[in-house]
């Protein structure tokens, strides 16, 4: 059993949460083993004992980011397409709005790690695998169940639309103008019904 700190988190969680916070506050250059120790309030050397190399620290941070984003996005809570496409639209709008309004720091950390992955092939493979298992594959399955004849292509379009919104609202031109949940429902409705050939617009 993993021991818990006074915060209720395990030491690995404390370390990787500190690493994510540093990425948001200082960028990739500010992410060092010593800085993580200081940010987490741990004795010097704690992070090195957990993740000996920078690559190991980055991989652990990617893994923790995927865990935290999975809880925020809660794809397993999205209703089955057989229940109602409107239900899916409402659920997607809810989780995206939650991400944009209460967890923007996770988006900034993800962009930092994603850019670093473009320069580190060994991190690229790990970063892509984390996203594929937690997000891409469930969305492919969702689109297939919703009746898509090209679920992988439609899932890519759905991800690209969401990613564009997230970047614009976290670090781009719309950082101070996050869409309302109602606006997101309309957007998801137009996108999904257009791809699936279903009449009407979800509201």
N, C-alpha and C positions, 0 to 999 in steps of 0.2 A: 504494500500500500504506500502511495506517495504521500510524504508528510506535507502538511499545509503550514503556511506562514501565518502571521497575525492578520494578514489581509484576507485569508481564506483561500489564497491561491498557492499552488505548489511553487517551489523555487524555480523550476523551468518556466512556469507561466509568468512568474514575477520578472525573470530575466528577459523573456521575449516580449512581454508587454512594455518593459522599459526600453527595449530596442526599438519597438514600434513608435513609442513616444519620441525617442531621439530622432528617428527618421523624419517625423513631422516637424519637430522644433529646429533641427539643425541640418537635415539632409544627410545624404550618404556619407559625406566626409566627417560628419559628427558622430558616426556610429563606430565606436571603438570599444574594446573589452573594458577598458578602465572607465569610460563614460557610462557604460551600462551598469557597472558596479555602483557608481556614484548615484545614477538616476534611480536605481532599484533600492538604494540604501543597504547594500550588501558589502561584506568585507572584501577588500581588494583581492582579486584572484578568483572570486566566485564564478564569474562568467567564463574565465579561461578553463576552470575545472569542468564546467558544463559543456562548453563548445571550444575546443582547443584552438581551432583555426578560424579565420574570418569566413571561409566558405561554410564551415559547420554552423557558425552563428547566423549567417544569412539563411541557410536552409531551415534552421529552427525558427527563425523569424517568419519566413514564408509560411511554414506549417502553422504557426500560431495565428498569423493573419487569416489564413484560410479557415481555421476553426472559428475565429471571431466573426468573420463575414458570413459564414454559413449559419451562425446563430441569428444574425441580423436579417439575412435574406429569407431564412426559414423556408426553403423550397419544398420541404416535406409537408408544410402546412397548406400548400396550394391545392385546392380541390381537384378531383379528377375531372377531365374534360367531359366525361359522360354526365356529370352533375349539371354543368352549365358553363358555356364559354364566358358568359358574363361574370360568373363566379371567379374564373381564372383571371379575368381582366381586373376585377376589384382587388383580388389578392396580390397580383403583381404590382398594381399601383400603390397599395398599402406598404408593401415591403420596400419598394424603391423610394417612396416618400420618406419612410423611416430612416433609410440609409442616408438620404440627402440632408435630412434635417437634424439627425441626432448622432450620426456616425461618419461625418465627413473626414475626420482624422484618419479613418481606416483607408479611405480612398487615396488620400495624399501619400500614406505609407505604401500603398500598392503601386502607385505611379513611380515612387522612388525605387522600389524593388524591381518593377518591370523594366525601367530604364537601365538599371544595373545589370539585369539579365541579358540585355542586348550586347553588353561588353564582356560577359562571362559565360561562355558556352556551357560550363558545368552547372551554373545556376539556372541557365535557360531551361535545361531539361527538367530540373527539379520544379521550377516555377510553373512550367506548362503542365506537368503531371498533376500538381496540386489543384490547378484550376479545372483540368479535364475531369478528374474523378468527382469533385465536389459540385461543379456547376455545369460544365458543358454536356456531360452525359445525361444528367437529369433533364436538362432542357431539350436535348434530342428526343428523349423518351416522351416528354410532355407534348412536343409538337407532333410526334407520331400518333400518340393517343388522341390528339385533337383532330386528327384526320388529314394531316399534311402528307402530301405525296412525296415531298422532298424535305424530310424533317431536319437533316443536317444543315441544308442550305437555309431553311427558314429559322432554325435556331441561331445560325450565324447572324442573320439579319436582326433577330431579336436582341442578341447580345450587342451587336454593333450600335443599335439604336440606344440601348440602355447605357452602354459605355460612353457614347457621345454626350448624352445628357449628364452623366455623372461627372465627366471631365469638365464640361462647361460650367456645372454648378459648384464643383469643388475647387477648380483652379482656372477656369476660363472666364469668358465674358459674362456669364450668368451667375457668378459666384454670390451675388447679392440679390438674385431674383429666382429663387427656387420655385418651380411649378407647384401648384397646389395638388392635393390628391385627386381632385376632380379633373384637373387638366391632364394629369398623368393617366387617369382612366380613359379619357377621350383619346389620348395618343395611343395607348395600348389597344384600344378598340379599333381605331383606324388601321393600325399596323396588322394586328392579328386577323381581323376580318378581311382585310385586303389580301393577305397571304393565303388564307384558308378558303377564300371565296364565299364567305358567309355574309348575308345581307345585314344591314343595320349597323349601328355604332353602339358599343357598350357605354353605359353611363353609370 
